[in-house]
Amino acid sequence: EVQLVESGGGLVQPGGSLRLSCAASGFTFSNYAMRWVRQAPGKGLECVSGISGSGDSTYYADSVKGRFTISRDNSKNTVYLQMNSLRAEDTAVYYCVKRPDTGGWFDPWGQGTLVTVSS
Amino acid sequence: EIVMTQSPATLSVSPGERATLSCRASQSVNSNLAWYQQKPGQAPRLLIYGASTRATGVPARFSGSGSGTEFTLTISSLQSEDFAVYYCQHYNNWPVTFGGGTKVEIK
């Protein structure tokens, strides 16, 4: 069974940093691209970052470019999201998702980790 | 960036009735369109990909159609567990984007 388990969320002050982790199991991790999708409280979904299976290619939404960095450690079956210069508008549940090799849909989704940016 | 627009924002339907949800893209996304269901306190769940292919384990009462810029998700006979928020997502290019969602509520 494919499982994605996020961790690292919490309360951080504006301008602070946080690193999210997503531990994957149940599939050959290095073969699949991964994405981070966030959802602000009561709002819709936004894909903020992505990384290829090898880690050679990375993608960022304009809203986080220059502040967030995605990376992966295929030896640990883990993808990370380093978030710097955090703003109140970054407050959201952050989901780790797996992208299939034949398309760009997301399946499955992790349970999410809440990031709250507030003083 | 391709903008995805879903309508209506809220759909009130009685159990057993048919629900039709719409999703429009600001430019063609071909058939690179997925639908997700999200229940309160849960992560989204994939229902449909490729505009019309049901994901594993999704009941046959869910069907998707459309291509280009106009897409539809149909739930043929609403069950109690189907009351939720539904999102469409294009994956034609980066950035992938989602619609704002349609909440299907009990009438």
Interface residues (C-beta under 8 A of the other chain):
Chain A: G44 L45 E46 C47 G50 Y59 A61 D62 Y95 G103 G104 W105 F106 D107 P108 W109 G110 Q111 G112
Chain B: N32 A34 Y36 A43 P44 R45 L46 Y49 G50 A55 Y87 Q89 Y91 N92 W94 P95 V96 T97 F98 G99 G100 G101
